[in-house]
Amino acid sequence: MSQHEKPGRKDAHYARLRRDHRDRKRVRGETTDPTAPPEGRVHLYGLHTVRAALDNPGRTIHRLLATENALSRLGIADPSALPFPVETVRPPAIDALTGADAVHQGALVEADALSPLTLEDLGAARLVVVLDQVTDPHNVGALMRSAVAMAADALITTARHSPAESGVLAKAASGALEQLPLIHVRNLANALGELNNRGFQTIGLDSDGPKPIEAAFSGDRIALVLGAEGKGLREKTRATVADLARLDMPGAIRSLNVSNAAVLALYLARRHLDATR
């Protein structure tokens, strides 16, 4: 049973079919969106997201589209001083790139996608989050924001079965995409084994875990492992983590959305780590 809320099986089935269809079209080089950025680039929008991208020295930006008001709110007094083209536009020009429902706040950058890191880049990291096939970009973005707020050192996902960098994910992350190192691994079970070998206590969140998470912490390096909405942690993941633990809910609802479960677990893990310094 998952620590997270469960969507309808029918909804999840059709969502998976839609994703698979889009992936097949992408592999064949087809596109259904003429406004999509060139391959290897992303459209990032929203004031916090754009400001964070501008401030990230590791982000290569190719152009900025912004309204006059957004330029002012971004603190850009002289657009010509920036090392890339800046187009002053009206909101419909950005709507055409993001879709009318996107809350872009009058600002969008076209930039190269960030290059994921590897486990070798963890260095002296003490707190990381590991996602087991969490695919919803809104949830992952919100989770990234919480991870940065709790001073997590990295987010680890599989190269497949995780959301690609996108404007939706970046907007939900509200700037955290530029601040949280992202590590892609090919095989999650192998990665968890390596984390165990590196001295991390890998803790899988599960509503049927044998002990509350507060009682599970024992090390000075922690990797919190969270599963997908509905199905939770896969069996291989459950067998590979060092511990399984639950978040005890005092109310009638026992499960939480994955991003909400993450922020509670991160808060408790951070308190434990701070106490062990």
C-alpha positions, 0 to 999 in steps of 0.5 A, spaced: 500 500 500 502 506 498 504 512 502 500 516 497 493 517 495 491 513 489 488 515 483 483 511 479 486 505 475 482 507 469 485 514 469 492 512 470 491 507 464 489 512 459 494 517 462 500 511 461 497 510 454 497 517 452 505 518 455 507 512 451 503 515 444 507 521 445 514 517 446 513 513 440 512 520 436 518 523 439 522 517 437 520 517 430 522 525 430 514 527 429 511 533 433 504 535 434 506 542 437 509 547 432 511 551 438 515 546 441 523 549 442 528 545 438 531 539 440 535 539 447 532 546 449 526 548 454 521 553 454 521 556 462 516 561 464 514 565 470 517 570 474 521 566 479 523 560 474 525 565 469 529 569 474 532 563 477 534 561 470 537 568 469 541 567 475 544 560 474 551 560 471 550 553 469 544 555 464 545 557 457 539 561 455 538 563 447 532 568 448 528 572 453 521 574 451 518 578 456 512 584 457 515 591 459 512 590 466 515 583 467 522 586 465 521 591 470 519 586 475 525 581 473 529 587 475 532 588 468 533 595 466 537 594 460 535 588 456 541 590 451 546 588 456 544 581 456 548 576 452 542 573 448 536 576 445 531 580 448 524 580 445 519 585 448 512 582 447 505 582 449 502 576 453 499 573 447 506 572 444 508 568 450 501 564 450 502 562 443 508 558 446 506 556 453 498 555 451 493 559 454 492 556 461 500 557 463 501 562 468 507 565 465 506 572 468 509 575 462 516 572 462 519 566 458 526 564 456 528 559 451 534 555 454 538 549 453 536 543 458 540 542 464 545 536 464 544 531 469 549 529 474 551 522 476 552 519 483 559 520 483 557 528 484 554 527 491 560 528 494 559 530 502 551 530 501 547 528 507 540 528 505 538 526 498 531 524 495 530 518 490 524 517 486 521 511 484 517 512 477 514 518 480 512 521 473 507 527 474 511 534 473 507 538 478 508 533 483 516 533 482 516 540 481 513 541 488 517 536 491 523 539 488 521 546 491 520 542 498 527 539 497 531 546 496 527 549 502 529 543 507 536 543 504 536 537 500 543 536 496 540 532 490 534 529 487 535 522 484 531 519 479 531 514 473 532 516 466 526 513 464 519 513 467 520 520 470 518 527 467 523 531 462 525 538 464 519 542 462 516 549 463 510 545 467 515 542 472 520 548 472 514 553 474 511 548 479 518 548 482 518 555 482 526 556 481 528 550 485 530 546 478 536 551 478 538 550 485 537 542 486 542 538 483 539 532 479 541 525 478 539 520 473 540 513 474 539 507 469 537 502 474 534 504 481 536 498 485 543 498 483 543 506 485 540 504 492 545 499 493 551 504 491 547 509 496 547 504 501 555 502 500 556 510 500 554 510 507 547 513 506 541 510 510 536 508 504 529 509 507 523 507 503 516 511 505 510 506 505 504 507 509 504 499 511 512 500 513 513 497 520 515 503 524 514 510 524 519 514 520 521 518 526 524 511 529 527 509 523 533 514 522 539 512 525 545 514 520 548 521 518 547 520 511 539 519 509 536 517 502 529 518 502 525 514 497 518 515 495 514 511 490 509 513 484 502 515 486 497 509 487 502 503 486 508 506 491 514 503 491 516 497 486 517 490 490 525 491 487 525 497 491 522 495 497 527 489 497 533 494 496 532 499 501 535 499 508 529 500 511 521 501 510 518 507 514 511 510 515 508 517 516 503 516 521 497 520 520 492 521 526 486 523 521 481 519 517 486 519 511 492 515 512 495 517 505 498 523 502 500 526 495 507 524 494 509 531 494 506 533 501 509 526 504 516 528 501 516 535 505 514 532 511 519 526 511 524 531 509 523 536 515 523 530 520 530 527 516 533 534 516 531 535 524 535 528 525 541 530 521 541 537 524 541 533 531 547 529 529 552 534 527 
